[in-house]
Amino acid sequence: MVLRGEIHLPSYRGRAGRPAPAQAADWYARQRTGHAALDAVAVLAEHARPDGTVEVTLRVAGEPMRVTLQSAAPGAERLISCATGEVGTPGHYELVELSASARVAPRPSAPAAVPSAR
């Protein structure tokens, strides 16, 4: 799988090095579409709205997608950095809306999205 340039969707949390909302949007997009290719999702923009939501614009398999997220109460403390061993309560985002062109519609074999990511 990795040698083919794909990720394992059931254990995917978001792409390292991106801000937390972008990681969560990437995760929701992949759960909705089933796209596992590492380069299938590109983050184009991230915009915090006055209402407290965050809108992330993506390109998924070449097609535009907009993911709107709401920050949620953090979960239990857990390991948040493998490199430093830091423990904390990382950001957590719930899906408010996901809009995409018909060409990025969910695949029939795509895993079902769960209520929240990261």
N, C-alpha and C positions, 0 to 999 in steps of 0.2 A: 504494500500500500504506500508506504513512505517513499520507496524507491520509484514509484510511479508518479510521485508529486501530489499525492492525495493525503488527506487527514482522516483520522478515524472519528467520524461524527459522534458516536455515543460517548466518547471521552473528551470531546473538544469543549474548551471554555472560552475561546476567543484568541485572537492572534497577539502574542506578546509584543510589547513595544508600542502598543496603541493605547490611547486613553480609555478608561473603563467604559464610557458610553459607546465608543466605537467597537470595542470588543463585544459588548452585549448585542449591539445591532448586527454585527457580523454573525454571531451565534444564532440569533433569531432568523436571519436571512437563510443561513445554511439549514437550519431545522425545517424551515418552511419549504425550501426548494430541493433539498437533498444534494446540493452541489458540494462535492468533496475535494475538488481540485484546489490546491493551495492558492493559486492565482485567480480563482473564480470570483472572489469578492474583493473589490477595491473600495476603500473609504474615500469619498470625494470631499465631504464637508461635514462639519458638526456645528450645530447652532443651538445654544441655550435660549429658550423662550421665556418671556416674562411670567408665564403661568407655572414655571418650574419644570416643564418637560424639556427634553432634549431631542432635537430632530437630527438624525444622521442620514445623509444622502450617500447611497452606495451605487456601485455598478456591479451587478451580479450576472455573470456569464454574458457580459457586454450590454446588458439592459439596465435601465435606471430602476432604483428602488428607494423608497423613503421609509425609514423606521423611526417612529416616535416612541420615546421611552419616558418613564417616570421613575425617579429615584425612590427606592423603598427602604424601609427600616432594615438595617444590617442584620444579618443572621448571627449565628454563634461564632465565637472566636475560632480562627483556624490559621493554618500556615498560609501566609500570603507571599512569601518569597523563598524559593528553594535556595537561592544563593546565600542569603543572610540568615535564614532560619527565623525571620521575623513572623510573629504571630499578631493577629489583629482582626478587625471586623471590616473587610473590604466593602466597597460600594456594591450595591445590589440594584438591578433595574428590572422593572416590569414593563411588558409590552403594552403600549396604548393603541398603536395603529401601525400596520405594515401595508404599504401600498406599492404595487408593482404593475408593470405592463403585463399583458396576457402571456407574453413570451417567457416570463419568469414565474409563471403560475406553479403552484405546488406539483411536484411529481407524484404520481399515484404511489410509488414505493418510498416516498420521503417519510422519515420518522415524524411522529406526531410531536408538535411543539409542546413544551411544558410551560406552565404559567410564568416562570421568571428565569432570568439568566444572571450569572455572575454575582 
